[in-house]
């Protein structure tokens, strides 16, 4: 075997040996996967208040934070960055839309409803879609804010919340 053929054979052997160590060439699919999850959620943001008479307020709010799942994953992830926007009416409750994004950039979309934004308020919702390997994901979740904090500055307030009882189920078609 000449030198050129030896080099080609060596490079080919090295290349073939590296394939199992590299990332998969095709994205991992979670088709048909279903499960349950639980964890915590910490969120911070702001809300803008609009008084509606003597004893009623509404507020637009935006929250961002970290969702950390315990033992179970959604897809292959336990950690998500959450961005939410919503409208709260202190008489009728909150209507919230969220995007959870994992470190690979895949997203999960949620619609949530809640009562007043305060400690002990319960939030329920649905998983209504996703991207990448989580495309078409559906499910349900609920949690209770175990703490809420507010800092008022004119018509805008800083808000923060923490829940340690996020629970839900999901299915990827």
C-alpha positions as semicolon CSV with decimal commas, in nm:
position;residue;x (nm);y (nm);z (nm)
1;X;0,000;0,000;0,000
2;X;0,144;0,335;-0,092
3;X;0,166;0,637;0,142
4;X;-0,135;0,814;-0,010
5;X;-0,359;0,507;0,032
6;X;-0,237;0,464;0,392
7;X;-0,324;0,828;0,476
8;X;-0,669;0,795;0,316
9;X;-0,734;0,469;0,502
10;X;-0,620;0,624;0,833
11;X;-0,837;0,936;0,786
12;X;-1,135;0,721;0,692
13;X;-1,089;0,506;1,003
14;X;-1,064;0,818;1,223
15;X;-1,374;0,971;1,059
16;X;-1,580;0,652;1,095
17;X;-1,466;0,619;1,456
18;X;-1,588;0,973;1,532
19;X;-1,942;0,933;1,403
20;X;-2,078;0,765;1,719
21;X;-1,927;1,045;1,931
22;X;-2,092;1,327;1,737
23;X;-2,447;1,461;1,756
24;X;-2,711;1,272;1,559
25;X;-2,744;1,387;1,201
26;X;-3,126;1,368;1,222
27;X;-3,308;1,553;1,505
28;X;-3,432;1,327;1,782
29;X;-3,805;1,268;1,756
30;X;-4,035;1,233;2,052
31;X;-4,330;1,110;1,844
32;X;-4,577;0,911;2,047
33;X;-4,418;1,015;2,374
34;X;-4,640;1,101;2,667
35;X;-4,576;1,161;3,030
36;X;-4,623;1,362;3,343
37;X;-4,403;1,634;3,489
38;X;-4,360;1,835;3,807
39;X;-4,127;2,109;3,915
40;X;-4,092;2,474;4,006
41;X;-4,128;2,808;3,831
42;X;-3,972;3,139;3,927
43;X;-4,079;3,448;3,732
44;X;-4,016;3,823;3,742
45;X;-4,153;4,107;3,538
46;X;-4,375;4,409;3,534
47;X;-4,739;4,503;3,520
48;X;-4,913;4,820;3,416
49;X;-5,229;4,896;3,609
50;X;-5,548;5,052;3,472
51;X;-5,811;5,133;3,740
52;X;-6,169;5,046;3,639
53;X;-6,368;5,233;3,899
54;X;-6,357;5,234;4,277
55;X;-6,289;4,867;4,357
56;X;-6,166;4,717;4,031
57;X;-5,830;4,716;3,852
58;X;-5,699;4,560;3,535
59;X;-5,336;4,509;3,449
60;X;-5,123;4,414;3,152
61;X;-4,825;4,211;3,263
62;X;-4,514;4,046;3,130
63;X;-4,322;3,775;3,316
64;X;-4,000;3,588;3,239
65;X;-3,832;3,317;3,437
66;X;-3,703;2,965;3,479
67;X;-3,910;2,644;3,481
68;X;-3,718;2,358;3,641
69;X;-3,868;2,011;3,619
70;X;-3,778;1,753;3,883
71;X;-3,748;1,388;3,786
72;X;-3,939;1,386;3,458
73;X;-3,851;1,566;3,136
74;X;-4,059;1,702;2,852
75;X;-3,886;1,563;2,548
76;X;-3,523;1,555;2,654
77;X;-3,527;1,869;2,871
78;X;-3,581;1,953;3,237
79;X;-3,509;2,325;3,208
80;X;-3,705;2,589;3,017
81;X;-3,695;2,967;2,995
82;X;-4,050;3,101;3,015
83;X;-4,184;3,424;2,865
84;X;-4,545;3,518;2,938
85;X;-4,781;3,804;2,868
86;X;-5,124;3,848;3,012
87;X;-5,423;4,053;3,107
88;X;-5,539;4,044;3,467
89;X;-5,877;4,171;3,578
90;X;-5,893;4,159;3,955
91;X;-6,266;4,082;3,937
92;X;-6,262;3,807;3,674
93;X;-5,907;3,661;3,674
94;X;-5,613;3,640;3,436
95;X;-5,572;3,529;3,076
96;X;-5,208;3,442;3,002
97;X;-5,004;3,320;2,701
98;X;-4,659;3,168;2,749
99;X;-4,370;3,026;2,554
100;X;-4,132;2,782;2,723
101;X;-3,801;2,754;2,535
102;X;-3,540;2,486;2,599
103;X;-3,164;2,525;2,553
104;X;-3,189;2,384;2,198
105;X;-3,440;2,657;2,103
106;X;-3,743;2,428;2,084
107;X;-4,059;2,592;2,213
108;X;-4,374;2,482;2,396
109;X;-4,683;2,708;2,379
110;X;-4,924;2,746;2,670
111;X;-5,254;2,917;2,746
112;X;-5,313;2,980;3,116
113;X;-5,596;3,115;3,329
114;X;-5,571;3,227;3,687
115;X;-5,730;3,412;3,971
116;X;-5,587;3,727;4,130
117;X;-5,209;3,766;4,108
118;X;-5,134;3,695;4,472
119;X;-4,986;3,430;4,698
120;X;-5,206;3,121;4,696
121;X;-5,369;3,193;4,359
122;X;-5,420;2,890;4,139
123;X;-5,329;2,884;3,770
124;X;-5,448;2,619;3,523
125;X;-5,380;2,582;3,156
126;X;-5,319;2,388;2,841
127;X;-5,017;2,303;2,631
128;X;-5,131;2,394;2,279
129;X;-4,829;2,327;2,056
130;X;-4,457;2,338;2,009
131;X;-4,171;2,341;1,762
132;X;-3,906;2,095;1,646
133;X;-3,938;1,752;1,803
134;X;-4,219;1,893;2,023
135;X;-4,434;1,999;1,725
136;X;-4,798;1,919;1,799
137;X;-4,746;1,866;2,173
138;X;-5,063;1,893;2,383
139;X;-5,129;1,867;2,751
140;X;-5,245;2,024;3,074
141;X;-5,076;2,189;3,371
142;X;-5,159;2,362;3,698
143;X;-4,978;2,532;3,983
144;X;-5,029;2,768;4,277
145;X;-4,817;3,076;4,339
146;X;-4,646;3,001;4,673
147;X;-4,515;3,357;4,685
148;X;-4,574;3,683;4,498
149;X;-4,399;4,017;4,543
150;X;-4,482;4,363;4,414
151;X;-4,292;4,693;4,393
152;X;-4,503;4,995;4,292
153;X;-4,373;5,292;4,087
154;X;-4,648;5,518;3,952
155;X;-4,874;5,313;3,721
156;X;-4,617;5,037;3,665
157;X;-4,523;4,770;3,916
158;X;-4,244;4,518;3,938
159;X;-4,375;4,168;4,014
160;X;-4,220;3,837;4,103
161;X;-4,361;3,495;4,171
162;X;-4,253;3,147;4,270
163;X;-4,432;2,815;4,252
164;X;-4,295;2,485;4,368
165;X;-4,592;2,272;4,265
166;X;-4,602;2,292;3,884
167;X;-4,764;1,967;3,768
168;X;-4,894;1,847;3,437
169;X;-4,914;1,590;3,164
170;X;-4,831;1,598;2,793
171;X;-4,842;1,398;2,473
172;X;-4,642;1,437;2,151
173;X;-4,835;1,294;1,852
